[in-house]
Amino acid sequence: MKDFKIDNKGSGRLFSSSFLERLTRTHFLFPVILYYLAAISCVGYAIYETSISFLRFWWLFVPGMLLFSLVEYLIHRFLFHFNAKSPAELQLQYNIHGIHHEFPRDKDRLVMPPVVSIVVASLFGYCFYFLMGGNGWILFGGFLAGYSTYLIIHYSVHARRPPDNFLRYWWKHHSRHHYASVHSAFAVSMPLWDFVFGTMPPKSDTGRSGATDDQHS
């Protein structure tokens, strides 16, 4: 990733075109509401079409949410943080994710632009339906609900002060990724994946990542 100084109060520009620049900025509530509603629609359609049992519903919906958390981890680790070397690769990486690391508290860039996320979500939805038929809609509903939940978590850890309870762990974990080691702590909604795949931050980073409150001042 390109070297830059982290700016907790600033905002960067990606395109000279005002139209394209506007497409890169999104209020986080728009996709949160959009994908929760889409999740409800998928589940409602599946229940109406398949008359699925209550138990089977939960055996598909909850794994859908868990599957999203795994996909989130894999995309963040291997796509957003791919091993960029050439100037063109470094610029591409900066455009898709590096700018978020340079300006981690830019509230308009804490979610993926809907013009991109709708395409990606549609591809996943098609794959689930192709593999599982009507039951795939329930898995997809859980997947979309997982995405909206992730958006809330990611927005909160960047834009809100950490709470004085167990939820504070999510703030500290993601702060390590941004302020201590960009090569670890890739999971946002489910830090368990970092433990499973061996990307937990080194213990030596714990002290430096403890400045969570200062980063939100």
C-alpha positions as CSV (number, residue, x, y, z in Angstrom):
1,M,0.0,0.0,0.0
2,K,1.2,3.5,-0.8
3,D,2.9,5.4,2.0
4,F,0.9,8.3,3.4
5,K,0.2,10.2,6.6
6,I,-3.1,9.3,8.3
7,D,-5.4,12.2,8.5
8,N,-8.3,11.6,10.9
9,K,-10.1,14.9,10.0
10,G,-9.5,15.3,6.3
11,S,-11.0,14.0,3.1
12,G,-9.5,13.1,-0.3
13,R,-10.6,13.3,-3.9
14,L,-10.4,10.5,-6.4
15,F,-11.7,11.9,-9.6
16,S,-11.6,15.3,-11.3
17,S,-15.1,14.7,-12.6
18,S,-17.7,15.9,-10.0
19,F,-20.1,13.3,-11.2
20,L,-17.7,10.4,-10.7
21,E,-16.5,11.8,-7.4
22,R,-20.0,12.0,-6.1
23,L,-20.5,8.3,-6.9
24,T,-17.7,7.4,-4.5
25,R,-19.5,9.1,-1.6
26,T,-22.4,7.5,0.1
27,H,-24.3,8.2,3.4
28,F,-24.0,4.9,5.3
29,L,-27.7,4.7,6.1
30,F,-28.7,4.3,2.4
31,P,-27.1,0.9,1.8
32,V,-27.9,-0.2,5.4
33,I,-31.6,0.3,4.8
34,L,-31.4,-0.9,1.2
35,Y,-29.9,-4.3,2.0
36,Y,-32.0,-4.9,5.1
37,L,-35.1,-4.4,2.9
38,A,-33.6,-6.6,0.2
39,A,-32.9,-9.3,2.8
40,I,-36.5,-9.1,4.1
41,S,-37.8,-9.3,0.5
42,C,-35.6,-12.4,-0.3
43,V,-36.7,-14.1,2.8
44,G,-40.4,-13.3,2.3
45,Y,-40.3,-14.5,-1.3
46,A,-38.6,-17.7,-0.3
47,I,-41.1,-18.5,2.5
48,Y,-44.0,-17.8,0.1
49,E,-42.6,-19.9,-2.7
50,T,-41.2,-22.9,-0.7
51,S,-43.2,-23.0,2.5
52,I,-40.0,-23.7,4.4
53,S,-40.1,-24.8,8.0
54,F,-39.1,-22.5,10.8
55,L,-36.0,-24.6,11.7
56,R,-34.8,-24.9,8.1
57,F,-35.2,-21.1,7.8
58,W,-32.8,-20.4,10.6
59,W,-30.4,-23.1,9.3
60,L,-30.1,-21.1,6.1
61,F,-30.4,-17.5,7.3
62,V,-27.8,-17.6,10.1
63,P,-25.2,-19.4,8.0
64,G,-25.9,-16.7,5.3
65,M,-24.8,-14.0,7.8
66,L,-21.8,-16.0,8.8
67,L,-20.9,-16.6,5.2
68,F,-20.9,-12.9,4.6
69,S,-18.5,-12.3,7.4
70,L,-16.1,-14.8,5.8
71,V,-16.4,-13.2,2.4
72,E,-15.9,-9.8,4.0
73,Y,-12.6,-11.0,5.5
74,L,-11.4,-12.6,2.3
75,I,-12.2,-9.5,0.2
76,H,-10.5,-7.2,2.6
77,R,-7.4,-9.3,3.0
78,F,-6.8,-10.5,-0.6
79,L,-8.5,-7.9,-2.8
80,F,-8.3,-4.6,-0.9
81,H,-4.8,-5.5,0.4
82,F,-3.4,-7.3,-2.6
83,N,0.4,-7.2,-3.1
84,A,0.6,-4.1,-5.2
85,K,4.0,-3.4,-6.7
86,S,3.8,-1.3,-9.8
87,P,2.7,2.4,-9.8
88,A,-0.5,1.4,-11.6
89,E,-1.2,-1.3,-9.1
90,L,-0.5,1.0,-6.1
91,Q,-2.8,3.6,-7.6
92,L,-5.6,1.1,-8.1
93,Q,-5.2,-0.1,-4.6
94,Y,-5.3,3.4,-3.3
95,N,-8.5,4.1,-5.3
96,I,-10.4,1.1,-4.0
97,H,-9.2,1.1,-0.4
98,G,-6.0,3.1,0.3
99,I,-7.9,6.4,0.5
100,H,-10.0,4.9,3.4
101,H,-6.7,4.2,5.2
102,E,-5.4,7.7,4.6
103,F,-8.7,9.3,5.7
104,P,-10.2,6.7,8.0
105,R,-12.9,9.0,9.5
106,D,-14.2,10.4,6.2
107,K,-17.9,9.5,6.9
108,D,-18.9,9.6,3.2
109,R,-16.4,6.8,2.3
110,L,-17.1,4.2,5.1
111,V,-19.3,2.1,2.8
112,M,-18.9,0.7,-0.7
113,P,-20.7,2.8,-3.3
114,P,-24.1,1.3,-4.2
115,V,-23.2,1.3,-7.9
116,V,-20.6,-1.3,-7.1
117,S,-22.2,-3.2,-4.2
118,I,-25.4,-3.8,-6.1
119,V,-23.5,-5.5,-8.9
120,V,-21.5,-7.6,-6.5
121,A,-24.6,-8.5,-4.4
122,S,-26.5,-9.5,-7.6
123,L,-23.7,-11.9,-8.6
124,F,-23.7,-13.6,-5.2
125,G,-27.6,-13.8,-5.3
126,Y,-27.5,-15.5,-8.7
127,C,-24.9,-18.0,-7.5
128,F,-26.9,-18.9,-4.4
129,Y,-30.1,-19.4,-6.5
130,F,-28.2,-21.4,-9.1
131,L,-26.8,-23.7,-6.5
132,M,-29.7,-24.0,-4.1
133,G,-32.8,-23.0,-5.9
134,G,-35.5,-21.4,-3.8
135,N,-33.6,-22.1,-0.6
136,G,-30.8,-19.9,-1.9
137,W,-33.0,-16.8,-1.4
138,I,-32.9,-17.4,2.3
139,L,-29.2,-17.9,2.4
140,F,-28.9,-14.7,0.3
141,G,-31.2,-12.9,2.7
142,G,-28.9,-13.8,5.6
143,F,-25.9,-12.7,3.4
144,L,-27.5,-9.3,2.8
145,A,-28.4,-8.9,6.4
146,G,-24.8,-9.7,7.3
147,Y,-23.7,-7.0,4.9
148,S,-25.9,-4.3,6.5
149,T,-24.8,-5.4,9.9
150,Y,-21.2,-5.1,8.9
151,L,-21.9,-1.6,7.5
152,I,-23.3,-0.5,10.9
153,I,-20.3,-1.9,12.7
154,H,-17.7,-0.4,10.3
155,Y,-19.4,3.0,10.4
156,S,-19.6,2.9,14.2
157,V,-16.0,2.0,14.9
158,H,-14.9,4.9,12.6
159,A,-17.4,7.6,13.4
160,R,-18.4,6.9,17.1
161,R,-16.5,6.8,20.3
162,P,-16.1,3.2,21.7
163,P,-18.7,2.2,24.3
164,D,-17.7,1.1,27.9
165,N,-18.8,-2.5,27.5
166,F,-17.8,-5.7,25.6
167,L,-18.6,-4.1,22.2
168,R,-15.4,-2.0,22.7
169,Y,-13.5,-5.0,21.5
170,W,-14.6,-4.3,17.9
171,W,-13.3,-0.7,18.1
172,K,-9.9,-1.9,19.4
173,H,-9.6,-4.7,16.9
174,H,-10.2,-2.5,13.9
175,S,-8.1,0.3,15.3
176,R,-5.1,-2.1,15.2
177,H,-5.6,-2.6,11.5
178,H,-5.6,1.1,10.8
179,Y,-3.2,2.4,13.3
180,A,-0.8,-0.4,14.1
181,S,-0.6,-3.1,11.4
182,V,-2.3,-3.0,8.0
183,H,-1.2,-6.6,7.5
184,S,-3.4,-8.0,10.3
185,A,-6.9,-7.6,11.8
186,F,-8.7,-7.8,8.5
187,A,-12.0,-9.0,9.9
188,V,-14.5,-6.2,10.9
189,S,-17.8,-7.8,11.8
190,M,-16.4,-11.1,13.1
191,P,-12.8,-10.9,14.4
192,L,-12.9,-14.7,14.9
193,W,-11.7,-15.1,11.3
194,D,-8.4,-13.4,12.1
195,F,-7.8,-16.0,14.8
196,V,-8.8,-18.8,12.4
197,F,-6.5,-17.7,9.6
198,G,-3.6,-16.5,11.7
199,T,-3.9,-12.8,11.1
200,M,-4.5,-11.6,14.6
201,P,-2.3,-8.5,15.4
202,P,1.0,-9.2,17.1
203,K,0.9,-8.7,20.8
204,S,3.5,-6.0,20.5
205,D,0.9,-3.9,18.7
206,T,-1.6,-3.9,21.6
207,G,-0.1,-0.9,23.3
208,R,-0.1,1.2,20.2
209,S,-3.7,0.3,19.3
210,G,-5.0,1.3,22.8
211,A,-5.4,5.0,21.7
212,T,-8.9,4.3,20.5
213,D,-10.4,7.2,22.4
214,D,-7.8,9.6,21.1
215,Q,-8.5,8.6,17.5
216,H,-12.2,9.6,18.1
217,S,-11.6,12.9,19.8
